[in-house]
């Protein structure tokens, strides 16, 4: 074997061992792909139906009728940069209850048609107002209210209290249900208001964008 051939084989062996030694170190230095997280600038609000409630009040010529609805589910994704919102809050229409069996039967059959339209849905698309990272904030939530399968534009004023990993919210607004095409339950003895007042009590968990 000549000197040149010996040097070539020696360099080849050295290169092989260097690669074998350095490869694990290099691979460990390569950052691993991160697990899915809430995108930067986004807050995810998840509703807890067990801790949330819908109260409603309908004025009549005799007295005000009070009742409740239960919530099925709800999520809200809010982009704090663009102020765009997405998700939906779903109310169980079949759970409507005023404490009077005869009145509730008529409400579900003639007004809400809950056997056919079992859900009342609000789908937010935009938020307006000052948002706080924690504490109390008052905003306007724009979106679409779906009642009896028909969509109606609506703006809901919301007061929210944000903490590290949970939130609570309250809202009051009116739904012009007769103007929206629902049957008027009035008769010649009893007249009802054309707007039902809604009050929301909402609670749930909160997930923020991960800090880079």
C-alpha positions in Angstrom: 0.0 0.0 0.0 1.4 3.4 -1.0 1.5 6.4 1.3 -1.3 8.3 -0.6 -3.7 5.3 -0.3 -3.0 4.9 3.4 -3.7 8.6 4.0 -7.0 8.5 2.1 -8.2 5.5 4.1 -7.2 7.1 7.3 -9.1 10.3 6.5 -12.2 8.2 5.6 -12.1 6.4 8.9 -11.7 9.6 10.8 -14.7 11.2 8.9 -16.9 8.2 9.6 -16.2 8.3 13.4 -16.7 12.1 13.5 -20.1 11.8 11.9 -21.1 8.9 14.2 -20.1 10.9 17.2 -21.5 14.3 16.2 -24.9 13.1 14.7 -26.7 12.6 18.0 -25.5 16.0 19.3 -26.7 17.8 16.2 -30.1 16.0 16.2 -30.7 16.9 19.9 -30.0 20.5 19.0 -32.8 20.6 16.4 -36.0 22.0 18.0 -38.9 19.5 18.1 -42.3 20.6 16.6 -44.4 22.2 19.3 -47.8 20.7 20.3 -50.9 22.5 19.0 -51.6 25.7 20.9 -54.0 28.6 20.8 -52.7 30.9 18.0 -51.0 34.1 19.0 -53.4 36.9 19.8 -56.4 34.5 20.3 -58.5 33.7 23.4 -60.7 30.6 23.5 -63.7 30.8 25.8 -65.4 27.4 26.5 -68.9 27.5 28.1 -69.8 25.3 31.0 -73.6 24.6 30.5 -74.0 23.3 34.1 -73.0 26.7 35.5 -74.8 28.9 32.9 -78.4 29.9 32.5 -80.7 31.9 30.3 -83.4 33.9 32.0 -86.3 35.5 30.1 -89.1 38.0 30.9 -92.2 38.7 28.9 -94.4 41.6 29.8 -98.2 41.2 29.6 -101.3 43.4 30.3 -101.7 41.4 33.6 -98.2 40.7 34.9 -94.7 39.8 33.7 -94.0 36.2 32.9 -90.6 34.9 34.0 -88.8 31.8 32.7 -85.6 30.0 31.9 -83.8 28.1 29.2 -80.9 25.7 29.6 -77.7 25.8 27.5 -76.4 22.9 25.5 -72.8 24.1 24.6 -70.8 27.0 23.6 -67.4 28.2 22.5 -66.0 31.6 21.5 -62.7 32.2 19.7 -61.6 35.8 19.8 -58.7 37.3 17.9 -57.5 40.3 20.0 -55.7 41.8 17.0 -58.4 41.8 14.3 -61.3 41.8 16.8 -62.9 39.0 14.8 -64.9 36.3 16.6 -66.1 32.8 15.8 -67.9 29.9 17.5 -71.5 29.6 18.8 -73.6 29.5 21.9 -76.4 26.9 21.7 -79.6 27.1 23.8 -81.9 24.1 24.3 -85.2 25.4 23.0 -87.0 22.4 24.4 -86.0 23.4 28.0 -88.0 26.6 28.0 -89.9 26.7 31.3 -92.1 29.4 32.9 -93.5 27.3 35.8 -97.0 26.9 34.2 -97.5 23.6 32.3 -100.4 24.8 30.2 -98.6 28.1 29.2 -95.4 26.3 28.5 -97.1 23.7 26.3 -98.6 26.5 24.2 -95.2 28.3 24.0 -93.4 25.2 22.7 -96.1 24.2 20.3 -97.3 27.5 18.9 -94.5 30.0 19.4 -91.1 28.3 19.6 -92.1 25.2 17.6 -89.4 23.5 19.7 -90.3 20.0 18.4 -89.0 21.1 15.0 -86.5 23.8 16.0 -84.8 22.3 19.1 -81.9 24.8 19.2 -81.6 28.6 19.5 -78.1 29.7 18.4 -76.0 32.8 18.6 -72.9 32.9 16.3 -70.6 35.9 17.1 -68.4 37.4 14.3 -67.0 40.6 15.7 -66.2 42.3 19.1 -66.2 46.0 19.8 -64.8 47.7 22.9 -61.7 47.6 25.2 -60.5 44.1 26.1 -58.6 43.5 29.3 -56.2 40.6 29.8 -57.7 40.1 33.2 -60.4 41.6 35.3 -63.7 43.2 34.1 -64.3 44.4 30.6 -67.4 45.7 28.8 -67.8 44.9 25.1 -70.3 44.7 22.3 -70.5 41.3 20.6 -71.9 41.4 17.1 -73.2 38.3 15.5 -76.1 36.3 14.0 -79.1 35.1 16.1 -80.7 31.9 14.7 -84.4 31.5 15.8 -86.8 29.1 14.1 -84.1 28.4 11.4 -83.9 32.1 10.4 -80.9 34.3 10.9 -81.1 37.8 12.4 -78.2 40.3 12.9 -77.8 41.2 16.5 -75.4 43.1 18.9 -75.2 42.0 22.5 -73.7 44.1 25.3 -71.5 41.8 27.4 -69.8 42.3 30.7 -67.1 39.7 31.2 -64.7 38.9 34.1 -61.5 37.2 33.0 -59.1 35.3 35.2 -56.1 33.1 34.4 -58.0 30.1 33.3 -61.7 30.8 33.7 -64.3 33.5 32.9 -67.8 34.6 33.7 -70.1 36.8 31.7 -73.4 38.6 31.9 -75.6 40.1 29.2 -79.0 41.7 28.9 -80.8 42.3 25.6 -84.2 42.2 23.9 -85.5 39.8 21.2 -88.3 41.2 19.0 -89.7 37.7 18.5 -93.0 38.8 16.8 -91.1 41.1 14.4 -88.9 38.1 13.6 -91.9 36.1 12.5 -92.9 34.1 15.6 -96.5 33.7 16.5 -98.1 36.3 18.7 -99.6 34.5 21.7 -101.9 37.4 22.6 -105.7 37.0 22.7 -108.6 39.3 23.3 -108.1 39.1 27.1 -104.3 39.1 27.4 -101.8 41.1 25.3 -98.1 40.4 25.5 -95.1 42.7 24.7 -93.6 42.2 21.3 -90.1 41.9 22.8 -88.9 39.3 25.2 -86.1 40.4 27.6 -83.2 38.0 27.9 -80.6 37.9 30.6 -77.6 35.6 30.3 -75.4 34.1 33.1 -72.4 32.5 31.6 -69.3 30.7 33.1 -66.6 28.5 31.7 -62.9 27.9 31.1 -60.4 30.2 29.3 -57.4 29.4 27.2 -55.0 32.1 26.0 -52.3 32.1 23.3 -49.0 30.6 24.5 -46.3 33.1 25.3 -43.5 32.8 22.7 
